[in-house]
Amino acid sequence: MPPKVTSWRKSTHSSSLGNCVEVGRTRGGVAVRDSKDPGGGTLVFSGPEWRAFLARIRDRAHEGI
């Protein structure tokens, strides 16, 4: 069963072509989906998992990857 998300949002830096990742809050964390295929699948993260995911992205950005 897909998580219940009240509203999805995407970055203001997203292109108008719809090639975006959308993020929405769930009761226990955060859900992520592809804006081109919103029914195609959703990644669900707990709050701690989401924070760790973002921290790793920031770390990799500083590494130049």
KACOR-V906434 format. One line per field, one symbol per residue. ss: DSSP state (A for helix, B for strand, O for the rest). phi: phi as a letter, one per 30 degrees, with the letter a starting at -180 (. if undefined). A space follows every 50 residues. Layout:
# KACOR-V906434
ss=???
phi=???
This chain:
# KACOR-V906434
ss=OOOOOOOBBOOOOOOOOOOOBBBBBOOOBBBBBBAAAOOOOBBBBBAAAA AAAAAAAAAAAAOOO
phi=.dddbdacbbdddddddidbccbbdceclbcbbdddbdcdkbcbcdeddd dddddddddddddic
